[in-house]
């Protein structure tokens, strides 16, 4: 089986997404790229009930290479993101808080500095019908400039990573950030970090403080 290990990993990631409540039924999709081939979850199959053989393989032009099932309807979006980024894996979810933010905001306000782990302030891609070239182009634009995540207006969220584990963790982080914002709104207006405050976080990460060492006679 072509990309057998990667197809098995898609199934495991699908089960983890379902267990985390970030997908419902057959909603959401996952892919992984190896060279010019992409293994992707199939359309119309619940992500926690897939077998490796259910996951088709396409090339980067979208031609079916292996598999009996049709690729996810969002495969054009995945391929557009592989063309835009250096990603080796992509996770698309319909998570609750991410979708709430995506129906009300133009971007996810940076209420926590961990938004920087996703590349900066997460944008909401303009709405377009699912599975269309228009949606693929909208998401590609929202992910430009090294972003690792985007929200899709009235739809859900998408994250990329250097492997499936990283893409999955980015999806979890995106949902956590959205959840913090939505819950904060219920008790007041959330404080939003400024560009200067975010820049200071980057500076500290690049230049961490040195810890003083004990003198040898004190050890």
N, C-alpha and C positions, 0 to 999 in steps of 0.2 A: 504494500500500500504506500503510495506516494505521501510523504510527510506524515507518516503514521504516528510518530511521537507527538508532533504538533497538533494533529487532529484529536488525539487523546487529551492533550492539555486543554484544548478548547472545551471539551466535555467537562473536565474538572472545574474550569473557570466558570462555566455555565451553572454548575451546581453551587459554587460558592456565591455567585451573584444572586441566585434564587434564595439561598439560605439567608443572605444578608438583607433580603427584601428589596433589592435594587432592580429586579425585573419581576414581572407578573406574567405567567403563562408563556406565550411565544414571543412576547415583546422583548426588545433588546437584541443585540447581536455582538459577536466577538470575532476577531480575526488575528492571524499571525502571519508575518511575511518571512520567507526564506529565499533570498535572491530575487528572482523574477516570478516566484510563485507565492500565492496567498491562500492559506487554508482559512475558511470562513464558516460560521455556523449557517445551517440551512434555514430557509424560510418556512414558517408555519410549524415549527417543532419547538416544544417547550424546552427551555435551556437546561433544565435539570433532568431531562429524560433522553438526552442524545447519546448515541454510540459513535465511536470514531468514524465508522463507515457512513454515518449520516452527513458528515461535514465535507462538502465539496472543496475542490481545489481549482482556483482560477489563476490565469496569468495576470500580469499588471495591466494588460489591456482589457481584461474582463472576459476573456474566452475561457470556457469550461475546459479544464484539463483532465480532471478525474472526479468521479462521484456520480451517484444516481439521482440525488436530490438537487433541486434548484438552489442556488446560493441565496442568502438573505437579500431581501429587496433593497437593503441599505448598502449593498456591496459597492455601488458607485461612490458613496460617501467615503467608504474605507479606502478605495483606490485613490480618490482625490487627496486624502490625507497622507497616504504613503508617498504621493508625488510631491506634497507640500513640505513634509517633515522628514526627519531621519528615523521615524518610528519603526519598530519591528513588531508592534502589537497595538491593537485598538480595542477599546471596550465602549459600547454604546448602551446606555441604560435609560429606563423610564422611572428612575427613582423619585420618591415622593417629594422631598424638599427641593431637589434640583428642578423638577417640573413646576413646582409652585413658583420658584424664582423666575423660571423661564417664561411663565405666563404673565409676569407683572413688571419685570425689570428689563433694562437695556444692557445691564452688566451686574455682576455680583459685587456689591460694595465690599471693599477690603476691610472687614471688621476684625480680621485676625491676620497676623503676619505670615501664617502658613500658606496664604494664597500665593506667596512667592515660590513655593514648591511646585506650583502649577504654571509658573512662567510669569506671573503678575496678575493684574486684575482680569478676571474671567469675563469674557464678552458673551453676549447672547446673539447668536446668529439669526439673521432675519428669517421669518417664517417662509417655508415653502413645503409643498406636498412631499410626504415621505417617499423615498426611493427615486426622486427625480434628479436630473442634472442640476436643476436650480438649487435644490437643497445642498447637494455636494459642493457647489460653488460658494454658497453662503457660509457653510461650515469651514471650508478651506480658507475663506477670507478671515473668519473669526479666529482661526488658529495660526494666522501668519505671525512672523516675528518670534518664533520659538516658543509659542504657547503650548502647554501640555494638556489643556482642557478647554472646552467651550460648552455653553448651554445652547440648546436649540429652541427657539421661541415656540411656546405652546406644544412642546414635544418631549424633551428630556435632556440628556447630557452625553458628552463623548470625551474620552480621554485617550492619550497615547502614552507609550512607554518603550523602553529599550527591550523589554520582554513582556510576557503576559503578566507576570507578577507585578511589575512596576505599573503597567496600565491598570490592573485591578486596584492596586493601592491608590493610584491617582483618582480612580472612580470613587473609592471609599472616602478619600479626603474631600473631593468635590461635594459629595453628599453631606459630609460633616459640616463643611463651611456653610453650605446652604441652610442646613438645619440650625446652626448657631444664629444665622441672620434672621430666619423666620421666627424662631423662638424669642430672640431679643426684641423683635418688633411687637410682640404681644405685651411687653411690660414697659416699653418706652422707645424712643428713637435711638437706634444703635449709633455709637461713636464710630466714625470711619477714619481709618488711618490715612494720613496725608502721604503724598509722594516723598516728602522729606523723611518722614518716619519710616517708610518702607526702605528708602535708600540707606538709612542708618542700620537697619537690620541686615541688608546685604553687606555693608561695610564690616559689620561685626562678624558675620559669617566668614568673610574673606580674611579677616585679621583678628582671630580669636585672642583673648588675653592670655599671656603666659602665666602659668602657675608657679609661684616661688618654690624652690626646692629646699628641703631641710639640709642643714649642714651635715656633713658625713658623721660627725661625732654625735649628732642627735638621732641618727637612724638606728 
